[in-house]
Amino acid sequence: MNIYVSNLGFAVKDADLSQLFSSYGQVSSAKVIIDRMTNQSRGFGFVEMPDDNAANTAIAELNGKTVDGRAIKVTEARPREERPRNDRW
């Protein structure tokens, strides 16, 4: 299951996100999204967990938990929407 995590502190890294979710089960990947222009965290990320039961438990228990001084929001990620490509860049 792909999990969306928002309201992350800007100091949270991929490894921190993986460690946070690993206590609930196996984590296939954890990625904090980085702004290309500033090279800073955009304050959200995604975690992939192969076991849906473990993922649902993690969502239920981590949603609203304070991490790095901020209450994170954890939900199942929606499928990515196709956006028109911007060829101006």
JOQUIRA-V207400 format. One line per field, one symbol per residue. phi: phi as a letter, one per 40 degrees, with the letter a starting at -180 (. if undefined). A space follows every 50 residues. Layout:
phi = ???
This chain:
phi = .cbcbbgcccccbdcccccdcccbicbcaabccbcccbgbdcgaabbbbc cccccccccccccgccbfgbccbbacccdcccbcccccc
